[in-house]
Amino acid sequence: MPTSHTPTDPRGAAYAIGAFVLWGLFPLYFHLVRAVPPLELVLQRAAWSLVFLLAVLALRGQWAWLGESLRQPRRLRLFALTGALIIGNWLVYVYAMQSQRVAEASLGYFINPLVSVLLGVVVLKEKLRPLQKLAVAVAAAGVLWLTLMSGRLPWIALVLAVSFGLYGLLRKTASLGALEGLALETLIWAPLMLPALWWITTQHNGALASGPPSLVAWLLLAGPLTALPLLLFSAGARRLPLSTLGMVQYVSPTLQLVLALWVFHEPFSPQRLLGFALIWTALAIVSADAFRARAGRSAALVPATGAATAAAVSSAQSPRG
């Protein structure tokens, strides 16, 4: 992981931006495979991701971590839990894509850094600075406003933000990198997911059995499309300061919001825009506070609850939706 004083490397910026652009364009991919039910699509994604990840690990000869992990029950329990969180995150994300709620999904990743701040307080017993308290209050007002305007809680955004925030928090305690961690999570759940995919395919005419060749090809690409931005992100994370990485992450939900409005033509009333504006204001406040704290302290003393730092730390070991 980079520190707050890691010098910016142009290659690192290119890698990180590439990763977040790919994640931001994911709604286009899910639109192409919208005929596949969400559960089956998540199973397909997990299966082909596992195939791709194992192939990459084989090419690199990176197997020492696997034997070590299998001898550590605590690590296996931890990655079983993080695997459940990321699979649940994927399932809700795919449902959002297929139910034309891309804007609400993007809101979840805008909220995520603020969830990381709250998790730092609730779980790690960290103290909020005054500006952080203000940011949380403004964000809460934004969520409340969106709830009142739509008549329902923006549950997709909240589930995505909380599940991803918890995933990042747990992965902070793990000793595996992003590539190995995702592979271990998928391996642990493979004994359940692969038989389920086989059953859907053979007994219920799943996409692999009855879909057109173009759809099957897109499904086979789910593995590389899942792992490629992760590999780009990992390369960028090693070359960029945390604060820069934390800010670049907003490329992804911003692109998703643009796609929701201009490509998928989702309704977006001025009242709804106000709710988003409140959350963007909260992000600006907490990001400014993080930069001010970084300027006034050494890297070792900057609290991990700053939005840029919290977002980067949680993202640095996490596959996105």
PyMOL commands that set and color helices and strands:
alter all, ss='L'
color gray80, all
select helices_A, chain A and resi 10-24+26-32+38-60+64-70+73-98+102-122+130-150+155-171+178-203+207-210+213-220+222-237+242-248+251-262+270-296+299-301+307-316
alter helices_A, ss='H'
color red, helices_A
deselect
rebuild
show_as cartoon
